[in-house]
């Protein structure tokens, strides 16, 4: 056998910068690494000294794709630190806003970033010619998600109205009713995407790992709940450090994590595996149609799990709008009482569980911040997938190996620019 | 021949590039007018031959400087995309910390693995032809600037403060609501979206060319606010300019 060398500098169609290194001689793997090379951005250092009023606004800038996730985790951390319990109205609006981001991010990943792999083109742009209807559908769905977020928070990328204690501005009920019809229409678009997804040639590979996500007794958890591990059960969010166990590796600007095994997985497939029973009916039906069964150990199926979640999000959003319309919206007086203390906020970002951990002084100024980002938690699992997968495909042509490894990375929908500043901080 | 367009990102959240994908209907028109040859976030194949470079992100480590210079040498037109590229943006908040200290805060004993330097906008390193401001950019302004540059014209970007658009939007003044706002000195073009959405201006589009600092001071005095309070908020997006002043 001859040598195989794969060196992908800056994997494309992912958010952020990462490299793949493989060097094999005569069937022996000499080097095999997933490297994260994103510039360190030092957000935790930058949050220090900032007022609680600006914290979420700054934290949002960690990531352009999941800015609502960062904003929500940040607000929840601050509320936990101050002992604020958001009102029922606030929670309904927050969940709906959250769904907008989940929808937009999943559509972006499934159709713009992952689908080109399965349809054997290099990007979404050639699909404008060959699959124009799909591209138009993706744009339509993205627009719907953007409009929903605009209605609730002023905009989708770096939302404005959602603040500690509630919303600085309430949406117009008439507009909310109007967008309901478009969400119903989206379900038909998702059906068409399911048709397309059935033609995807998904690599046959499985490696069981530990699956970690939030879990809530009453609903498929996105913004509320405790930490749930497929190996170890429930841990309260405030004890997240006992689950994430971060460590540095020399070839990566992102920290790595592990819990019960060498690595663990977060994201849509982890949620699907741990919380399958709480998915709404159309989502379960779609999973069955696409051959996705819990527990599933194939990381390439993350994309399918995201599509399943799109149905859940659409159905859930319809139900949330119905509840909001039924109860009406009223201006609430939510005074924020500042106090010294520490609080942890946890949400399921589209690509997995996200923690913000803040410590405030008595003036409401941040003295310490720690953010643990989902992609960070997946880096180590990507590495372990590489180690399990490469021996199985080492006899394939070099280009095919390279492409398969890129597909593994893309399947996780990594958000690398996030992960390179998802780092532990001690302000002393 | 359609002009070849490339997108590049440096230190940023990549949200501005994502918003480019959100221009929806116009995206298809745009694709009819240009060839996108390099867009790592959504495209695998890359070409080193391009006419127009859109650049997101600020420059925050040594290794980014030669990469940016190479892009400048190749491109006929360079467009700074978003607050990080135009004015340095939030990345510059770390500049007031010593770099070694910031790294130690985040990575503790492992800080030696990492390379960072004070963040700066791209025009601190190479000349820039056009600016699409904001955090994030407004897609309308992105389209306006792009159309102008394709026609070889200078785009009309407001050089008046956010207050003008805020008044037109019919908002009650933030100062009257008991908070403070950077609107009086920050460049408009955002339709005062943050104030319309119930909050205040953070200054993401940078200063107008000739800010009326005296009038801002008068307003602060009238409402019993200090320059320090305003400076702290101003630094969130404009820490680079704050140091340069």
Interface residues (C-beta under 8 A of the other chain):
Chain A: X10 X12 X13 X14 X15 X16 X39 X40 X41 X42 X44 X45 X46 X48 X50 X54 X57 X58 X61 X62 X63 X64 X65 X67 X108 X112 X113 X116 X122 X123 X124 X125 X128 X135 X139 X140 X142 X143 X146 X153 X154 X155 X156 X157 X158 X160 X161 X163 X167 X168 X169 X248 X250 X253 X406 X417 X418 X421 X423 X424 X425 X426 X427
Chain B: X10 X11 X12 X13 X14 X15 X16 X17 X18 X19 X21 X22 X24 X25 X27 X28 X31 X36 X39 X40 X41 X42 X43 X44 X45 X46 X60 X61 X64 X89 X90 X91 X93 X94 X97 X101 X102 X103 X105 X106 X107 X108 X110 X113 X114 X115 X116 X135 X136 X193 X194 X196 X197 X198 X199 X202 X233 X236
